[in-house]
Amino acid sequence: MTTTITTLLRAASPQAPAILGPGRVALDHGGLARLTEETRTMLAGIGIGSGDRVAIVLPNRPAMASAFMAIAQCAATAPLNQAYRAEEFDFYLGDLGARALVVAAGAESSAITVAQAKGCTILRLHEDPDGPAGAFRLEAEGTVRPAVAATAPGPDDVALVLHTSGTTSRPKIVPLTQANLAASARHIGATLQLGTEDRCLTVMPLFHIHGLIAGTLAPLAAGGSLTVPEGGFDALRFFRELDGSGASWMTAVPTMYQAILARAGRNREVLARSGLRLLRSSSASLPAQVMLELEEVFGCPVIESYGMTEAAHQMTSNPLPPAPRKPGSVGIAAGPRVAVCTAEGEELPPGEEGEVVISGPNVTPGYEANPSANAAAFFERDGQRWFRTGDQGRMDGEGYLRITGRLKEIINRGGEKVSPLEVDEVVMDHPAVRQCVTFAMPHDKLGEEVAIAVVLRDGMTAGEREIRDFAAARLVAFKVPRRVVILSEIPKGATGKLQRIGLAAKLGLG
């Protein structure tokens, strides 16, 4: 079934709440639909139609969610991290071929200067402080083109354009169609059994596929709602924002949950009345120890899912009870077809390790203007088009997938291959360790050596030798970290994910 975001949202009750924020009345589904029509008319009047790209640089707040939802039903959205420097905005806006840039009224950003130099229309987003959460109007500055027809995009039109992380190479452009986003939102809703009464506490950054699809589009597609804290996730404010939010679920990355757990003991009353029916974790591996602690503290199931930008987010997920959830596994296929294959694309039997590949309606048509990347990433088998995720894993006899590492993150220690995730899982069992990340450290003879960064639990101590000895009792010798770096905080990326690649350089190792 192919559809668009607009047709996906039509089933929602117009009077039902859609987007909420602190101290504001809700923008209902009918209001969001009217806002979309007003936005489409306004954009068409200045020459921006369904094929044009509109960059969005806004802080995490209700208006960011509503701007994405409205503009994605009119043109191709390109949300960008507002913390980028001028040279980063210059790259992304140029690479995207953006026709317009949305910024908050009164905002000062290097993105504006860069966009003006490229001939982009500046769209100032004005919020009504007395209106519903997320209600806005756009005002154009600068370059305005002749009007175009105010037509709604079709299923094959691009709705969202993002870049890959570009950790080891130039970021690749990932266009995602209306049909891709609609399929992924349906998959998430079915997995979590989302309904009209469900409300997501949306703490993920809204320039990232996780926050945009799981935290925004999926709850709205189910006829439910989301509430967006001002400024995004802050562990110090989290329990205050959770209290009284009416949220029935949330989705976040493991580092966010670890920060929440560190403060849970001081917020038992909030936890007792929170009313969350599930916690969803995605975008990075969730340590089994953290999953079990979350379930004990929050008294609800933790659903670990597996997603990536090229799949419009979700690929697999652990199911809701009473079906089994397997700690350390990212669950079963949850939308697309999922298989583990050899380098040649031949499917492997259960228990054997290989590359994870996917095929389905949520998968991008391909990287933009990058034939070599597409040739490497896509292949045909059994009349279907498959995408190589770049992740290594194995599937058990019940179809549960376990990710054993990102292929480009595997440590090659003199020819011996080490999965960082395997080392993480062992060290996380040390009673003093709250968080850890294993990474490759340069070595003059071996090429790479195993190192690990560790954050200790409050009030607990452990030295490098103790942690190495702990790991040595549980791992074969070549997998034991030769360097343990104890930190107060591990460097994270813009979305809160721990960064393995490049961590040695950041820590001044090698």
C-alpha angles and dihedrals in degrees: 000000000000123000144145133251090255095054090043091057097046094087093064119104108254091223095051117105115257112170126021137178139177114297095356134108114247125268101230126216092258090052091050090052091050091046089053092052092048090049093049092051092047094048093046089052091061095043102266116131141162095293096051127096122234119191117210122205107176136134119258104273138113093282091058090056093046093044091053092047095047099042093044087063091054108033142349111296123214110186113196133193108261089213092069118120122239093263090052092051088048091055098044098042091047095044091049095046089226116196095193142016124214116210133162117270108266093014120143114207137152084233089072094054091047093047092049090052089054093050096251121155110245112224113198113206113217119194125202105230090204095045132084121296109279097012111141147155128215125227120193126225129184124353113037120179130204115287121268132198114286095232126156117243121256127232093270096048116106113257102173134024120194136164127234114247093261093211094155103014144016109307113258123225113244114195114195120195131221088255092050093054094043091051093049093048090051091048092053093045092051093046094051095034090234118190142175093279094054120104124189122215096220108207100148119104110268094223090067129080092238095058095038098051108023096031100038119013099037097056091045092047088056090055091253133111146245134214119211120204114223110262097009128258120001117165091208091058099033100098092045090052093045092051109088094001092115088223116161095187144004139200124213146143122270095254090059091051091048090053090049092050091053088062100035096096091063093050105051094132092055090048091051093058100032097105095206111160095190145003118215123204126192147141094060138035113282111217110236089231091058092047093054093046091050092052091050094048099042098032094224136095121277112219113202114202135182123224146151139188095255089058094049083251119293123073105148135006141179107249128241120262137307085044111077123268113206116208110227092025126099090215134234132324106294106186112337127052111267128198141163112233145179120251086266093056098255114144115245125218122250115292096025120114123235144121120313113237131183140195127187151103093285095060118106117254086238145291112302119254091346112111094165092054091047092050089053097043104042133055138167124241131161090356092303133110113236131194124214107224096197089234125121119220150131133233125221127222092270094054097257112145124217117195110217097183149316105274093229090049096053108118114234104205104185091316095319110114117221124191108217090208092060091054091045091055093052097046092046087066091067105106093227096050118097098169138001142171126196118213144166118269120195116255126190096222106022096040092226134027130194117257133168135201115212136193114198127219117260112277095010130108136203132159132220093259093050093052092046091050090048091053093043091059090058107031136058109260099256091056095054111107111252090199127040116190115194112206138174088226134007115228112257136195125247092274095050096259121139111247117222098173111076094009093117090058092047090053093045095246118149 
